[in-house]
Amino acid sequence: MARYIIVYLGGDQPATPEEGKRHFSKYKEWLNSLGDAIISPANPFKDTQTVKPDGSASAGSSTAMSGYTIIKAESLDKAVAIAKECPFLDINGTLEVSELVEM
């Protein structure tokens, strides 16, 4: 079975701690519902540095990417169907799904 990465882009921050807890609860339920399909769940990014071709580095990201999840699925269509159920979409986030290629 192929491996796929679901990349999290953008999304609104919760307005209150309670809202954050409710969203995280829905997110955990979604991850648990995936069972054996999950390879590497919930990998948020922190303290990003952008390194440029000239070797300079600066704080922050040049994209809205905030984390990723790795799953296994029978096809890209099945991986996309899994992503469509992700509660990250409920907070106006966008997901990109790509097959991982073993090298």
C-alpha positions as CSV (number, residue, x, y, z in Angstrom):
1,M,0.0,0.0,0.0
2,A,1.3,3.4,-0.9
3,R,2.2,6.1,1.6
4,Y,0.7,9.7,1.3
5,I,1.5,12.9,3.1
6,I,-1.3,15.3,4.0
7,V,0.1,18.8,4.4
8,Y,-1.7,21.4,6.5
9,L,-1.8,25.0,5.1
10,G,-3.2,28.1,6.7
11,G,-6.2,27.7,9.0
12,D,-7.7,30.0,11.6
13,Q,-6.4,30.1,15.2
14,P,-9.1,29.3,17.8
15,A,-10.7,32.4,19.3
16,T,-10.8,30.9,22.8
17,P,-9.1,28.0,24.6
18,E,-12.5,26.2,24.7
19,E,-12.8,26.4,21.0
20,G,-9.2,25.1,20.6
21,K,-10.1,22.1,22.9
22,R,-13.2,21.3,20.9
23,H,-11.3,21.5,17.6
24,F,-8.5,19.3,18.9
25,S,-11.0,16.8,20.2
26,K,-12.5,16.5,16.7
27,Y,-9.0,16.2,15.2
28,K,-8.1,13.3,17.6
29,E,-11.4,11.6,16.8
30,W,-10.6,11.8,13.0
31,L,-7.1,10.5,13.6
32,N,-8.4,7.6,15.7
33,S,-11.0,6.8,13.0
34,L,-8.2,6.1,10.5
35,G,-6.9,3.1,12.5
36,D,-4.1,1.3,10.7
37,A,-4.0,3.8,7.9
38,I,-2.1,6.2,10.2
39,I,1.7,6.0,9.9
40,S,2.7,9.4,11.4
41,P,-0.1,11.5,12.9
42,A,-0.1,15.1,13.9
43,N,3.3,16.6,13.2
44,P,3.0,20.4,13.7
45,F,5.9,22.7,12.8
46,K,7.5,25.1,15.3
47,D,10.2,27.7,15.0
48,T,10.6,27.6,11.2
49,Q,13.7,29.0,9.5
50,T,13.8,29.7,5.8
51,V,17.2,29.0,4.2
52,K,17.9,30.8,0.9
53,P,20.2,29.7,-2.0
54,D,22.8,32.3,-0.8
55,G,23.0,30.5,2.5
56,S,21.2,33.2,4.5
57,A,18.5,32.1,7.0
58,S,15.6,34.1,8.4
59,A,12.9,33.4,10.9
60,G,9.5,32.3,9.6
61,S,8.2,30.3,6.7
62,S,7.9,31.2,3.1
63,T,4.7,29.2,2.9
64,A,1.6,28.7,5.1
65,M,2.6,25.1,5.8
66,S,2.0,24.3,9.5
67,G,2.4,20.5,9.7
68,Y,1.7,17.1,8.2
69,T,0.3,13.6,8.7
70,I,1.5,10.5,6.9
71,I,-1.1,7.8,6.0
72,K,-1.2,4.7,3.9
73,A,-4.0,4.2,1.3
74,E,-4.8,2.0,-1.7
75,S,-4.8,5.0,-4.1
76,L,-4.5,8.8,-4.3
77,D,-8.3,9.0,-4.6
78,K,-8.6,7.1,-1.3
79,A,-6.0,9.3,0.4
80,V,-7.9,12.4,-0.8
81,A,-11.2,11.0,0.5
82,I,-9.5,10.6,3.9
83,A,-8.2,14.2,3.8
84,K,-11.7,15.4,3.0
85,E,-12.9,14.2,6.4
86,C,-10.1,16.1,8.3
87,P,-11.5,18.8,10.7
88,F,-8.6,21.1,9.7
89,L,-10.9,22.1,6.9
90,D,-13.5,23.3,9.5
91,I,-11.1,26.1,10.5
92,N,-10.5,27.3,6.9
93,G,-7.3,25.3,6.5
94,T,-6.3,23.8,3.2
95,L,-4.8,20.3,2.7
96,E,-2.5,19.1,0.1
97,V,-2.2,15.3,-0.5
98,S,0.8,13.8,-2.2
99,E,2.1,10.3,-2.7
100,L,5.5,9.7,-1.0
101,V,8.1,8.2,-3.3
102,E,10.6,5.8,-1.8
103,M,14.1,6.5,-3.1
